[in-house]
Amino acid sequence: MDFAEYQKNTKMTAVYPKNLDGGVYYPALGLAGEVGELLNKIKKQARDGKALDREDIKAELGDVMWYVSQIAHEMDIDLDEIASYNIEKLRSRKERGVINGSGDRR
């Protein structure tokens, strides 16, 4: 499955209120919650000295992707565009020797 197909499919399962800022708030808050769930699973497995459970991590990453897809949809941005932009940004930073460090506009 490619990003375009994934994003199309996530729209079919999106049921949430869109009364605030065109519907961005709900998926943005959902994304924060899912990232928290992902980190909590990693934290607990580290605490208990266990190897990461691949299926648990895959499930949580899928939830994170769903919310990212919905935020992108609400902002009229294709996931392909986001992925391409991100890779180009990182390539440029690497070529300019600024991949390390901090700041969005390196």
Biopython code that builds the backbone (N, CA, C, O; Angstrom):
import numpy as np
from Bio.PDB.StructureBuilder import StructureBuilder

atoms = [
    (1, "MET", "N", (0.850, -1.178, 0.000)),
    (1, "MET", "CA", (0.000, 0.000, 0.000)),
    (1, "MET", "C", (0.895, 1.240, 0.000)),
    (1, "MET", "O", (1.874, 1.304, 0.744)),
    (2, "ASP", "N", (0.556, 2.221, -0.835)),
    (2, "ASP", "CA", (1.326, 3.457, -0.851)),
    (2, "ASP", "C", (0.630, 4.516, 0.010)),
    (2, "ASP", "O", (-0.471, 4.299, 0.517)),
    (3, "PHE", "N", (1.287, 5.650, 0.162)),
    (3, "PHE", "CA", (0.738, 6.704, 1.028)),
    (3, "PHE", "C", (-0.611, 7.219, 0.538)),
    (3, "PHE", "O", (-1.507, 7.462, 1.346)),
    (4, "ALA", "N", (-0.767, 7.388, -0.770)),
    (4, "ALA", "CA", (-2.025, 7.918, -1.306)),
    (4, "ALA", "C", (-3.187, 6.979, -0.988)),
    (4, "ALA", "O", (-4.265, 7.418, -0.588)),
    (5, "GLU", "N", (-2.950, 5.686, -1.172)),
    (5, "GLU", "CA", (-3.994, 4.704, -0.870)),
    (5, "GLU", "C", (-4.287, 4.667, 0.626)),
    (5, "GLU", "O", (-5.445, 4.582, 1.036)),
    (6, "TYR", "N", (-3.242, 4.731, 1.433)),
    (6, "TYR", "CA", (-3.422, 4.735, 2.886)),
    (6, "TYR", "C", (-4.249, 5.944, 3.318)),
    (6, "TYR", "O", (-5.198, 5.815, 4.091)),
    (7, "GLN", "N", (-3.877, 7.124, 2.807)),
    (7, "GLN", "CA", (-4.590, 8.328, 3.206)),
    (7, "GLN", "C", (-6.050, 8.273, 2.774)),
    (7, "GLN", "O", (-6.931, 8.711, 3.514)),
    (8, "LYS", "N", (-6.312, 7.746, 1.595)),
    (8, "LYS", "CA", (-7.691, 7.592, 1.114)),
    (8, "LYS", "C", (-8.477, 6.672, 2.048)),
    (8, "LYS", "O", (-9.634, 6.948, 2.364)),
    (9, "ASN", "N", (-7.856, 5.594, 2.483)),
    (9, "ASN", "CA", (-8.522, 4.642, 3.372)),
    (9, "ASN", "C", (-8.732, 5.198, 4.765)),
    (9, "ASN", "O", (-9.744, 4.893, 5.396)),
    (10, "THR", "N", (-7.812, 6.001, 5.264)),
    (10, "THR", "CA", (-8.014, 6.564, 6.606)),
    (10, "THR", "C", (-9.199, 7.517, 6.614)),
    (10, "THR", "O", (-9.917, 7.606, 7.610)),
    (11, "LYS", "N", (-9.408, 8.226, 5.521)),
    (11, "LYS", "CA", (-10.554, 9.148, 5.450)),
    (11, "LYS", "C", (-11.870, 8.401, 5.615)),
    (11, "LYS", "O", (-12.829, 8.936, 6.171)),
    (12, "MET", "N", (-11.913, 7.162, 5.131)),
    (12, "MET", "CA", (-13.157, 6.379, 5.208)),
    (12, "MET", "C", (-13.467, 5.946, 6.638)),
    (12, "MET", "O", (-14.610, 5.604, 6.940)),
    (13, "THR", "N", (-12.481, 5.955, 7.513)),
    (13, "THR", "CA", (-12.707, 5.535, 8.894)),
    (13, "THR", "C", (-12.670, 6.711, 9.863)),
    (13, "THR", "O", (-12.693, 6.514, 11.078)),
    (14, "ALA", "N", (-12.611, 7.931, 9.335)),
    (14, "ALA", "CA", (-12.514, 9.124, 10.188)),
    (14, "ALA", "C", (-13.897, 9.587, 10.623)),
    (14, "ALA", "O", (-14.673, 10.114, 9.826)),
    (15, "VAL", "N", (-14.187, 9.382, 11.896)),
    (15, "VAL", "CA", (-15.447, 9.832, 12.467)),
    (15, "VAL", "C", (-15.114, 10.634, 13.714)),
    (15, "VAL", "O", (-14.834, 10.073, 14.773)),
    (16, "TYR", "N", (-15.149, 11.951, 13.573)),
    (16, "TYR", "CA", (-14.853, 12.834, 14.707)),
    (16, "TYR", "C", (-15.417, 14.213, 14.413)),
    (16, "TYR", "O", (-15.695, 14.542, 13.259)),
    (17, "PRO", "N", (-15.587, 15.024, 15.456)),
    (17, "PRO", "CA", (-16.158, 16.362, 15.254)),
    (17, "PRO", "C", (-15.196, 17.257, 14.466)),
    (17, "PRO", "O", (-13.984, 17.230, 14.679)),
    (18, "LYS", "N", (-15.755, 18.036, 13.568)),
    (18, "LYS", "CA", (-14.933, 18.938, 12.759)),
    (18, "LYS", "C", (-15.354, 20.384, 12.983)),
    (18, "LYS", "O", (-15.271, 21.214, 12.077)),
    (19, "ASN", "N", (-15.801, 20.672, 14.185)),
    (19, "ASN", "CA", (-16.312, 22.004, 14.476)),
    (19, "ASN", "C", (-15.227, 23.002, 14.886)),
    (19, "ASN", "O", (-15.494, 24.203, 14.943)),
    (20, "LEU", "N", (-14.042, 22.544, 15.165)),
    (20, "LEU", "CA", (-12.957, 23.433, 15.566)),
    (20, "LEU", "C", (-11.873, 23.457, 14.501)),
    (20, "LEU", "O", (-11.272, 22.425, 14.203)),
    (21, "ASP", "N", (-11.624, 24.599, 13.939)),
    (21, "ASP", "CA", (-10.546, 24.795, 12.975)),
    (21, "ASP", "C", (-10.545, 23.746, 11.868)),
    (21, "ASP", "O", (-9.495, 23.207, 11.521)),
    (22, "GLY", "N", (-11.704, 23.460, 11.323)),
    (22, "GLY", "CA", (-11.794, 22.530, 10.215)),
    (22, "GLY", "C", (-11.509, 21.088, 10.562)),
    (22, "GLY", "O", (-11.289, 20.278, 9.662)),
    (23, "GLY", "N", (-11.506, 20.744, 11.818)),
    (23, "GLY", "CA", (-11.325, 19.353, 12.201)),
    (23, "GLY", "C", (-9.903, 18.952, 12.531)),
    (23, "GLY", "O", (-9.620, 17.758, 12.626)),
    (24, "VAL", "N", (-9.001, 19.896, 12.708)),
    (24, "VAL", "CA", (-7.597, 19.562, 12.995)),
    (24, "VAL", "C", (-7.377, 19.209, 14.466)),
    (24, "VAL", "O", (-6.525, 18.378, 14.778)),
    (25, "TYR", "N", (-8.128, 19.825, 15.364)),
    (25, "TYR", "CA", (-7.866, 19.635, 16.791)),
    (25, "TYR", "C", (-8.017, 18.188, 17.237)),
    (25, "TYR", "O", (-7.158, 17.666, 17.948)),
    (26, "TYR", "N", (-9.090, 17.543, 16.830)),
    (26, "TYR", "CA", (-9.320, 16.168, 17.278)),
    (26, "TYR", "C", (-8.181, 15.234, 16.877)),
    (26, "TYR", "O", (-7.645, 14.542, 17.742)),
    (27, "PRO", "N", (-7.785, 15.184, 15.593)),
    (27, "PRO", "CA", (-6.680, 14.286, 15.260)),
    (27, "PRO", "C", (-5.348, 14.726, 15.857)),
    (27, "PRO", "O", (-4.495, 13.882, 16.133)),
    (28, "ALA", "N", (-5.152, 16.018, 16.062)),
    (28, "ALA", "CA", (-3.904, 16.471, 16.691)),
    (28, "ALA", "C", (-3.828, 15.976, 18.130)),
    (28, "ALA", "O", (-2.779, 15.503, 18.570)),
    (29, "LEU", "N", (-4.915, 16.081, 18.853)),
    (29, "LEU", "CA", (-4.935, 15.590, 20.230)),
    (29, "LEU", "C", (-4.839, 14.069, 20.262)),
    (29, "LEU", "O", (-4.193, 13.501, 21.143)),
    (30, "GLY", "N", (-5.482, 13.412, 19.303)),
    (30, "GLY", "CA", (-5.383, 11.957, 19.206)),
    (30, "GLY", "C", (-3.957, 11.507, 18.944)),
    (30, "GLY", "O", (-3.507, 10.503, 19.497)),
    (31, "LEU", "N", (-3.243, 12.247, 18.102)),
    (31, "LEU", "CA", (-1.840, 11.931, 17.812)),
    (31, "LEU", "C", (-1.013, 11.991, 19.091)),
    (31, "LEU", "O", (-0.206, 11.100, 19.356)),
    (32, "ALA", "N", (-1.211, 13.025, 19.872)),
    (32, "ALA", "CA", (-0.468, 13.144, 21.129)),
    (32, "ALA", "C", (-0.743, 11.955, 22.041)),
    (32, "ALA", "O", (0.172, 11.417, 22.664)),
    (33, "GLY", "N", (-1.997, 11.551, 22.113)),
    (33, "GLY", "CA", (-2.355, 10.399, 22.943)),
    (33, "GLY", "C", (-1.714, 9.113, 22.457)),
    (33, "GLY", "O", (-1.223, 8.317, 23.258)),
    (34, "GLU", "N", (-1.718, 8.907, 21.145)),
    (34, "GLU", "CA", (-1.133, 7.673, 20.595)),
    (34, "GLU", "C", (0.386, 7.649, 20.749)),
    (34, "GLU", "O", (0.959, 6.592, 21.017)),
    (35, "VAL", "N", (1.038, 8.779, 20.587)),
    (35, "VAL", "CA", (2.481, 8.835, 20.822)),
    (35, "VAL", "C", (2.766, 8.499, 22.282)),
    (35, "VAL", "O", (3.733, 7.801, 22.591)),
    (36, "GLY", "N", (1.913, 9.004, 23.181)),
    (36, "GLY", "CA", (2.049, 8.669, 24.594)),
    (36, "GLY", "C", (1.902, 7.177, 24.840)),
    (36, "GLY", "O", (2.653, 6.600, 25.625)),
    (37, "GLU", "N", (0.933, 6.543, 24.170)),
    (37, "GLU", "CA", (0.754, 5.097, 24.326)),
    (37, "GLU", "C", (1.966, 4.331, 23.810)),
    (37, "GLU", "O", (2.401, 3.365, 24.437)),
    (38, "LEU", "N", (2.509, 4.751, 22.680)),
    (38, "LEU", "CA", (3.709, 4.117, 22.126)),
    (38, "LEU", "C", (4.862, 4.214, 23.115)),
    (38, "LEU", "O", (5.524, 3.217, 23.404)),
    (39, "LEU", "N", (5.100, 5.405, 23.628)),
    (39, "LEU", "CA", (6.206, 5.603, 24.564)),
    (39, "LEU", "C", (5.986, 4.856, 25.872)),
    (39, "LEU", "O", (6.942, 4.377, 26.482)),
    (40, "ASN", "N", (4.743, 4.754, 26.304)),
    (40, "ASN", "CA", (4.438, 4.024, 27.534)),
    (40, "ASN", "C", (4.751, 2.536, 27.388)),
    (40, "ASN", "O", (5.265, 1.912, 28.316)),
    (41, "LYS", "N", (4.440, 1.971, 26.224)),
    (41, "LYS", "CA", (4.780, 0.556, 25.984)),
    (41, "LYS", "C", (6.292, 0.358, 26.008)),
    (41, "LYS", "O", (6.791, -0.592, 26.611)),
    (42, "ILE", "N", (7.013, 1.257, 25.353)),
    (42, "ILE", "CA", (8.479, 1.161, 25.338)),
    (42, "ILE", "C", (9.029, 1.315, 26.749)),
    (42, "ILE", "O", (9.922, 0.570, 27.152)),
    (43, "LYS", "N", (8.507, 2.270, 27.495)),
    (43, "LYS", "CA", (8.945, 2.504, 28.870)),
    (43, "LYS", "C", (8.744, 1.268, 29.747)),
    (43, "LYS", "O", (9.648, 0.865, 30.479)),
    (44, "LYS", "N", (7.564, 0.677, 29.668)),
    (44, "LYS", "CA", (7.266, -0.473, 30.518)),
    (44, "LYS", "C", (8.113, -1.685, 30.149)),
    (44, "LYS", "O", (8.539, -2.437, 31.026)),
    (45, "GLN", "N", (8.356, -1.876, 28.862)),
    (45, "GLN", "CA", (9.184, -3.004, 28.456)),
    (45, "GLN", "C", (10.631, -2.787, 28.898)),
    (45, "GLN", "O", (11.313, -3.737, 29.282)),
    (46, "ALA", "N", (11.097, -1.539, 28.844)),
    (46, "ALA", "CA", (12.455, -1.227, 29.324)),
    (46, "ALA", "C", (12.527, -1.423, 30.843)),
    (46, "ALA", "O", (13.491, -1.985, 31.362)),
    (47, "ARG", "N", (11.492, -0.949, 31.544)),
    (47, "ARG", "CA", (11.451, -1.080, 33.001)),
    (47, "ARG", "C", (11.511, -2.538, 33.431)),
    (47, "ARG", "O", (12.183, -2.890, 34.401)),
    (48, "ASP", "N", (10.792, -3.382, 32.689)),
    (48, "ASP", "CA", (10.719, -4.793, 33.044)),
    (48, "ASP", "C", (11.852, -5.613, 32.450)),
    (48, "ASP", "O", (11.896, -6.830, 32.627)),
    (49, "GLY", "N", (12.789, -4.943, 31.733)),
    (49, "GLY", "CA", (13.932, -5.640, 31.154)),
    (49, "GLY", "C", (13.549, -6.595, 30.040)),
    (49, "GLY", "O", (14.223, -7.600, 29.818)),
    (50, "LYS", "N", (12.469, -6.286, 29.340)),
    (50, "LYS", "CA", (11.992, -7.159, 28.262)),
    (50, "LYS", "C", (12.339, -6.546, 26.909)),
    (50, "LYS", "O", (12.491, -5.332, 26.773)),
    (51, "ALA", "N", (12.458, -7.412, 25.924)),
    (51, "ALA", "CA", (12.642, -6.936, 24.552)),
    (51, "ALA", "C", (11.357, -6.271, 24.091)),
    (51, "ALA", "O", (10.269, -6.630, 24.540)),
    (52, "LEU", "N", (11.481, -5.317, 23.207)),
    (52, "LEU", "CA", (10.299, -4.660, 22.677)),
    (52, "LEU", "C", (9.443, -5.663, 21.914)),
    (52, "LEU", "O", (9.949, -6.482, 21.147)),
    (53, "ASP", "N", (8.160, -5.582, 22.138)),
    (53, "ASP", "CA", (7.214, -6.451, 21.447)),
    (53, "ASP", "C", (6.890, -5.822, 20.098)),
    (53, "ASP", "O", (6.229, -4.786, 20.033)),
    (54, "ARG", "N", (7.350, -6.442, 19.034)),
    (54, "ARG", "CA", (7.215, -5.895, 17.685)),
    (54, "ARG", "C", (5.755, -5.637, 17.312)),
    (54, "ARG", "O", (5.447, -4.614, 16.700)),
    (55, "GLU", "N", (4.868, -6.542, 17.669)),
    (55, "GLU", "CA", (3.451, -6.382, 17.320)),
    (55, "GLU", "C", (2.813, -5.215, 18.073)),
    (55, "GLU", "O", (2.013, -4.472, 17.504)),
    (56, "ASP", "N", (3.165, -5.053, 19.349)),
    (56, "ASP", "CA", (2.660, -3.906, 20.118)),
    (56, "ASP", "C", (3.125, -2.591, 19.492)),
    (56, "ASP", "O", (2.343, -1.654, 19.329)),
    (57, "ILE", "N", (4.407, -2.540, 19.147)),
    (57, "ILE", "CA", (4.966, -1.321, 18.565)),
    (57, "ILE", "C", (4.330, -1.057, 17.202)),
    (57, "ILE", "O", (3.997, 0.085, 16.886)),
    (58, "LYS", "N", (4.161, -2.093, 16.399)),
    (58, "LYS", "CA", (3.534, -1.950, 15.085)),
    (58, "LYS", "C", (2.110, -1.404, 15.218)),
    (58, "LYS", "O", (1.709, -0.528, 14.452)),
    (59, "ALA", "N", (1.358, -1.910, 16.170)),
    (59, "ALA", "CA", (-0.012, -1.452, 16.378)),
    (59, "ALA", "C", (-0.050, 0.025, 16.775)),
    (59, "ALA", "O", (-0.863, 0.791, 16.258)),
    (60, "GLU", "N", (0.824, 0.414, 17.683)),
    (60, "GLU", "CA", (0.844, 1.810, 18.120)),
    (60, "GLU", "C", (1.320, 2.739, 17.009)),
    (60, "GLU", "O", (0.782, 3.834, 16.847)),
    (61, "LEU", "N", (2.326, 2.314, 16.240)),
    (61, "LEU", "CA", (2.785, 3.129, 15.112)),
    (61, "LEU", "C", (1.689, 3.284, 14.064)),
    (61, "LEU", "O", (1.576, 4.334, 13.432)),
    (62, "GLY", "N", (0.891, 2.253, 13.880)),
    (62, "GLY", "CA", (-0.244, 2.349, 12.965)),
    (62, "GLY", "C", (-1.239, 3.402, 13.418)),
    (62, "GLY", "O", (-1.761, 4.163, 12.604)),
    (63, "ASP", "N", (-1.502, 3.445, 14.718)),
    (63, "ASP", "CA", (-2.405, 4.467, 15.252)),
    (63, "ASP", "C", (-1.819, 5.865, 15.068)),
    (63, "ASP", "O", (-2.538, 6.806, 14.733)),
    (64, "VAL", "N", (-0.517, 5.996, 15.287)),
    (64, "VAL", "CA", (0.159, 7.278, 15.074)),
    (64, "VAL", "C", (0.013, 7.693, 13.607)),
    (64, "VAL", "O", (-0.303, 8.845, 13.309)),
    (65, "MET", "N", (0.244, 6.751, 12.703)),
    (65, "MET", "CA", (0.126, 7.052, 11.269)),
    (65, "MET", "C", (-1.283, 7.495, 10.897)),
    (65, "MET", "O", (-1.454, 8.399, 10.079)),
    (66, "TRP", "N", (-2.287, 6.869, 11.489)),
    (66, "TRP", "CA", (-3.670, 7.236, 11.180)),
    (66, "TRP", "C", (-3.915, 8.694, 11.522)),
    (66, "TRP", "O", (-4.481, 9.440, 10.724)),
    (67, "TYR", "N", (-3.487, 9.099, 12.710)),
    (67, "TYR", "CA", (-3.710, 10.486, 13.123)),
    (67, "TYR", "C", (-2.879, 11.463, 12.288)),
    (67, "TYR", "O", (-3.364, 12.545, 11.960)),
    (68, "VAL", "N", (-1.649, 11.109, 11.939)),
    (68, "VAL", "CA", (-0.847, 11.957, 11.046)),
    (68, "VAL", "C", (-1.569, 12.113, 9.712)),
    (68, "VAL", "O", (-1.643, 13.213, 9.165)),
    (69, "SER", "N", (-2.095, 11.020, 9.198)),
    (69, "SER", "CA", (-2.817, 11.058, 7.936)),
    (69, "SER", "C", (-4.027, 11.974, 8.015)),
    (69, "SER", "O", (-4.296, 12.725, 7.077)),
    (70, "GLN", "N", (-4.751, 11.925, 9.107)),
    (70, "GLN", "CA", (-5.941, 12.762, 9.249)),
    (70, "GLN", "C", (-5.587, 14.238, 9.395)),
    (70, "GLN", "O", (-6.274, 15.094, 8.837)),
    (71, "ILE", "N", (-4.536, 14.545, 10.129)),
    (71, "ILE", "CA", (-4.100, 15.949, 10.223)),
    (71, "ILE", "C", (-3.722, 16.448, 8.832)),
    (71, "ILE", "O", (-4.108, 17.548, 8.435)),
    (72, "ALA", "N", (-2.977, 15.646, 8.103)),
    (72, "ALA", "CA", (-2.587, 16.021, 6.741)),
    (72, "ALA", "C", (-3.827, 16.234, 5.876)),
    (72, "ALA", "O", (-3.909, 17.212, 5.134)),
    (73, "HIS", "N", (-4.781, 15.325, 5.971)),
    (73, "HIS", "CA", (-6.021, 15.455, 5.195)),
    (73, "HIS", "C", (-6.736, 16.761, 5.527)),
    (73, "HIS", "O", (-7.143, 17.497, 4.628)),
    (74, "GLU", "N", (-6.885, 17.040, 6.796)),
    (74, "GLU", "CA", (-7.593, 18.253, 7.222)),
    (74, "GLU", "C", (-6.873, 19.518, 6.741)),
    (74, "GLU", "O", (-7.506, 20.554, 6.539)),
    (75, "MET", "N", (-5.563, 19.434, 6.561)),
    (75, "MET", "CA", (-4.774, 20.574, 6.085)),
    (75, "MET", "C", (-4.571, 20.533, 4.574)),
    (75, "MET", "O", (-3.847, 21.360, 4.020)),
    (76, "ASP", "N", (-5.213, 19.565, 3.903)),
    (76, "ASP", "CA", (-5.122, 19.390, 2.455)),
    (76, "ASP", "C", (-3.668, 19.185, 1.996)),
    (76, "ASP", "O", (-3.201, 19.826, 1.055)),
    (77, "ILE", "N", (-2.973, 18.277, 2.688)),
    (77, "ILE", "CA", (-1.590, 17.927, 2.356)),
    (77, "ILE", "C", (-1.528, 16.422, 2.141)),
    (77, "ILE", "O", (-1.992, 15.653, 2.982)),
    (78, "ASP", "N", (-0.964, 16.005, 1.029)),
    (78, "ASP", "CA", (-0.787, 14.583, 0.755)),
    (78, "ASP", "C", (0.379, 14.027, 1.563)),
    (78, "ASP", "O", (1.392, 14.701, 1.751)),
    (79, "LEU", "N", (0.230, 12.800, 2.037)),
    (79, "LEU", "CA", (1.329, 12.157, 2.763)),
    (79, "LEU", "C", (2.575, 12.030, 1.890)),
    (79, "LEU", "O", (3.694, 12.144, 2.390)),
    (80, "ASP", "N", (2.392, 11.795, 0.599)),
    (80, "ASP", "CA", (3.542, 11.743, -0.314)),
    (80, "ASP", "C", (4.319, 13.055, -0.289)),
    (80, "ASP", "O", (5.550, 13.060, -0.292)),
    (81, "GLU", "N", (3.590, 14.160, -0.265)),
    (81, "GLU", "CA", (4.224, 15.480, -0.220)),
    (81, "GLU", "C", (5.020, 15.652, 1.071)),
    (81, "GLU", "O", (6.130, 16.183, 1.055)),
    (82, "ILE", "N", (4.455, 15.207, 2.174)),
    (82, "ILE", "CA", (5.138, 15.303, 3.463)),
    (82, "ILE", "C", (6.405, 14.457, 3.454)),
    (82, "ILE", "O", (7.466, 14.921, 3.870)),
    (83, "ALA", "N", (6.297, 13.220, 2.980)),
    (83, "ALA", "CA", (7.447, 12.314, 2.960)),
    (83, "ALA", "C", (8.554, 12.860, 2.062)),
    (83, "ALA", "O", (9.724, 12.843, 2.442)),
    (84, "SER", "N", (8.193, 13.341, 0.881)),
    (84, "SER", "CA", (9.193, 13.893, -0.046)),
    (84, "SER", "C", (9.864, 15.121, 0.543)),
    (84, "SER", "O", (11.085, 15.262, 0.473)),
    (85, "TYR", "N", (9.073, 16.001, 1.121)),
    (85, "TYR", "CA", (9.618, 17.215, 1.735)),
    (85, "TYR", "C", (10.602, 16.863, 2.847)),
    (85, "TYR", "O", (11.681, 17.448, 2.945)),
    (86, "ASN", "N", (10.219, 15.906, 3.679)),
    (86, "ASN", "CA", (11.063, 15.527, 4.805)),
    (86, "ASN", "C", (12.396, 14.954, 4.348)),
    (86, "ASN", "O", (13.443, 15.322, 4.881)),
    (87, "ILE", "N", (12.369, 14.056, 3.367)),
    (87, "ILE", "CA", (13.611, 13.459, 2.867)),
    (87, "ILE", "C", (14.499, 14.524, 2.233)),
    (87, "ILE", "O", (15.710, 14.536, 2.452)),
    (88, "GLU", "N", (13.901, 15.414, 1.450)),
    (88, "GLU", "CA", (14.669, 16.485, 0.807)),
    (88, "GLU", "C", (15.311, 17.390, 1.860)),
    (88, "GLU", "O", (16.469, 17.784, 1.720)),
    (89, "LYS", "N", (14.566, 17.717, 2.906)),
    (89, "LYS", "CA", (15.080, 18.559, 3.992)),
    (89, "LYS", "C", (16.274, 17.891, 4.667)),
    (89, "LYS", "O", (17.296, 18.532, 4.911)),
    (90, "LEU", "N", (16.140, 16.602, 4.966)),
    (90, "LEU", "CA", (17.220, 15.883, 5.643)),
    (90, "LEU", "C", (18.430, 15.694, 4.745)),
    (90, "LEU", "O", (19.566, 15.783, 5.212)),
    (91, "ARG", "N", (18.205, 15.434, 3.461)),
    (91, "ARG", "CA", (19.309, 15.328, 2.501)),
    (91, "ARG", "C", (20.094, 16.630, 2.433)),
    (91, "ARG", "O", (21.325, 16.632, 2.445)),
    (92, "SER", "N", (19.372, 17.720, 2.363)),
    (92, "SER", "CA", (20.007, 19.035, 2.303)),
    (92, "SER", "C", (20.834, 19.297, 3.556)),
    (92, "SER", "O", (21.961, 19.785, 3.467)),
    (93, "ARG", "N", (20.285, 18.980, 4.707)),
    (93, "ARG", "CA", (21.033, 19.169, 5.956)),
    (93, "ARG", "C", (22.312, 18.335, 5.970)),
    (93, "ARG", "O", (23.368, 18.806, 6.392)),
    (94, "LYS", "N", (22.203, 17.087, 5.502)),
    (94, "LYS", "CA", (23.378, 16.214, 5.476)),
    (94, "LYS", "C", (24.435, 16.776, 4.531)),
    (94, "LYS", "O", (25.615, 16.831, 4.878)),
    (95, "GLU", "N", (24.015, 17.193, 3.339)),
    (95, "GLU", "CA", (24.951, 17.748, 2.355)),
    (95, "GLU", "C", (25.631, 19.016, 2.867)),
    (95, "GLU", "O", (26.797, 19.261, 2.559)),
    (96, "ARG", "N", (24.911, 19.821, 3.645)),
    (96, "ARG", "CA", (25.466, 21.062, 4.181)),
    (96, "ARG", "C", (26.179, 20.864, 5.515)),
    (96, "ARG", "O", (26.708, 21.814, 6.091)),
    (97, "GLY", "N", (26.187, 19.611, 6.005)),
    (97, "GLY", "CA", (26.874, 19.303, 7.250)),
    (97, "GLY", "C", (26.165, 19.824, 8.491)),
    (97, "GLY", "O", (26.806, 20.094, 9.507)),
    (98, "VAL", "N", (24.840, 19.968, 8.416)),
    (98, "VAL", "CA", (24.085, 20.471, 9.573)),
    (98, "VAL", "C", (23.004, 19.482, 10.017)),
    (98, "VAL", "O", (21.996, 19.869, 10.609)),
    (99, "ILE", "N", (23.232, 18.201, 9.722)),
    (99, "ILE", "CA", (22.252, 17.186, 10.128)),
    (99, "ILE", "C", (22.185, 17.082, 11.649)),
    (99, "ILE", "O", (21.126, 16.790, 12.206)),
    (100, "ASN", "N", (23.309, 17.319, 12.319)),
    (100, "ASN", "CA", (23.330, 17.373, 13.790)),
    (100, "ASN", "C", (23.007, 18.788, 14.230)),
    (100, "ASN", "O", (23.079, 19.736, 13.448)),
    (101, "GLY", "N", (22.659, 18.905, 15.468)),
    (101, "GLY", "CA", (22.345, 20.240, 15.991)),
    (101, "GLY", "C", (20.859, 20.398, 16.192)),
    (101, "GLY", "O", (20.112, 19.420, 16.217)),
    (102, "SER", "N", (20.437, 21.642, 16.337)),
    (102, "SER", "CA", (19.025, 21.878, 16.576)),
    (102, "SER", "C", (18.549, 23.075, 15.762)),
    (102, "SER", "O", (19.347, 23.854, 15.241)),
    (103, "GLY", "N", (17.279, 23.194, 15.670)),
    (103, "GLY", "CA", (16.667, 24.295, 14.922)),
    (103, "GLY", "C", (16.003, 23.777, 13.668)),
    (103, "GLY", "O", (16.570, 22.962, 12.941)),
    (104, "ASP", "N", (14.805, 24.252, 13.420)),
    (104, "ASP", "CA", (14.032, 23.813, 12.269)),
    (104, "ASP", "C", (14.610, 24.302, 10.948)),
    (104, "ASP", "O", (14.514, 23.605, 9.938)),
    (105, "ARG", "N", (15.196, 25.465, 10.942)),
    (105, "ARG", "CA", (15.630, 26.094, 9.686)),
    (105, "ARG", "C", (17.141, 26.005, 9.495)),
    (105, "ARG", "O", (17.792, 27.008, 9.199)),
    (106, "ARG", "N", (17.707, 24.793, 9.665)),
    (106, "ARG", "CA", (19.148, 24.619, 9.472)),
    (106, "ARG", "C", (19.480, 24.497, 8.021)),
    (106, "ARG", "O", (20.649, 24.345, 7.666)),
]
sb = StructureBuilder()
sb.init_structure("model")
sb.init_model(0)
sb.init_chain("A")
sb.init_seg("    ")
for serial, (resi, resn, name, xyz) in enumerate(atoms, 1):
    if name == "N":
        sb.init_residue(resn, " ", resi, " ")
    sb.init_atom(name, np.array(xyz, "f"), 0.0, 1.0, " ", f" {name:<3s}", serial, name[0])
structure = sb.get_structure()
